[in-house]
Amino acid sequence: MRWPDGSSLNAELVGRDPGTDRLMRDAMRLGADVVGGIPWIEHSSADMQAHVALCFDLAREFGKDVSMLLDDAGDANLRTLEMMANEAITRGFEGRALAHHCRAMSLCPEPYLRELI
């Protein structure tokens, strides 16, 4: 969400920063047009999954699309793109979920990428 001063709010640190979920819900109530997230910056896989789930929960609640920066580090073990893809399919968000950056894909083994794509 972009505020009048040009700043923005994203789903940063959902697991590490209590209250972020409330701020995101407030932003949606104020008229944000998409739910954004950055789950790969969380500390644990469980927090990453919770981050992804929160974004989809809000998107469903407010009838909005989802847009996330995923696996944006040089670590082939990051799996937030897979988490988001699974969540989008499970919740019927095909065509309504945008994954960007995802640069860790360049380091993943080809068999995994074929399954993911």
C-alpha positions in Angstrom: 0.0 0.0 0.0 1.3 3.4 -0.8 0.6 6.2 1.6 0.3 9.9 0.5 3.9 10.5 1.6 5.1 7.7 -0.7 5.9 5.2 2.0 4.5 1.6 1.7 3.4 -1.2 3.9 4.2 -4.8 3.2 3.9 -8.0 5.2 7.3 -7.7 6.6 8.3 -9.7 9.7 4.9 -11.2 10.4 6.5 -13.9 12.6 9.2 -11.6 14.1 7.2 -8.5 14.6 4.0 -9.0 16.6 1.3 -6.6 15.4 2.2 -6.7 11.7 -1.0 -8.7 11.0 -3.1 -6.0 12.6 -1.3 -3.3 10.6 -1.9 -5.2 7.4 -5.6 -5.7 8.2 -5.8 -1.9 8.9 -4.1 -1.2 5.5 -6.7 -3.4 3.8 -9.5 -1.6 5.5 -8.1 1.7 4.4 -8.2 0.6 0.8 -5.0 -1.2 -0.2 -5.5 -2.7 -3.6 -3.3 -5.8 -3.1 -1.9 -7.9 -0.3 1.9 -7.9 -0.3 4.4 -10.1 1.5 8.0 -11.0 1.9 7.9 -14.4 3.6 11.5 -15.5 2.9 12.8 -13.0 5.5 11.2 -14.9 8.4 13.3 -16.9 10.7 11.7 -20.3 10.3 9.9 -22.4 7.7 6.8 -22.4 10.0 6.9 -18.6 10.1 7.4 -18.4 6.4 4.3 -20.6 5.9 2.3 -18.5 8.4 3.3 -15.3 6.5 2.1 -16.8 3.2 -1.2 -18.0 4.8 -1.8 -14.6 6.4 -1.5 -12.9 3.0 -4.0 -15.3 1.5 -6.3 -15.0 4.4 -6.4 -11.2 4.0 -6.7 -11.5 0.2 -9.8 -13.7 0.6 -11.3 -11.5 3.4 -11.0 -8.3 1.4 -11.4 -9.7 -2.2 -7.9 -8.7 -3.3 -5.0 -10.3 -5.2 -1.7 -11.3 -3.7 1.8 -10.1 -4.7 4.9 -11.4 -2.9 8.7 -11.2 -3.1 9.8 -14.8 -2.8 13.1 -16.6 -2.4 15.1 -13.4 -3.1 18.5 -14.6 -1.8 21.3 -16.8 -3.0 19.9 -19.9 -1.2 18.6 -22.9 -3.1 16.9 -24.2 0.0 14.4 -21.3 0.2 10.9 -22.6 -0.5 8.5 -19.7 -0.2 7.7 -19.8 -4.0 6.6 -23.4 -3.5 4.6 -22.4 -0.4 2.8 -19.6 -2.3 2.1 -21.7 -5.3 0.6 -24.5 -3.2 -1.5 -21.9 -1.3 -2.7 -20.3 -4.5 -3.8 -23.6 -5.9 -5.4 -24.8 -2.7 -7.3 -21.6 -2.2 -8.3 -21.1 -5.9 -6.1 -18.0 -6.5 -4.7 -19.1 -9.8 -4.2 -15.9 -11.9 -4.6 -13.8 -8.8 -1.2 -14.4 -7.1 2.0 -12.7 -8.4 5.5 -14.0 -7.4 8.4 -11.7 -8.0 12.2 -11.8 -7.7 12.5 -15.5 -7.0 16.2 -15.4 -7.8 17.0 -18.5 -5.8 15.3 -20.5 -8.6 18.6 -20.1 -10.6 20.3 -22.2 -8.0 17.7 -25.0 -7.6 18.3 -28.5 -9.0 16.5 -28.9 -12.4 14.2 -31.8 -11.2 12.9 -29.6 -8.4 12.3 -26.7 -10.8 10.5 -28.9 -13.3 8.1 -30.0 -10.5 7.7 -26.5 -9.2 6.9 -24.9 -12.6 
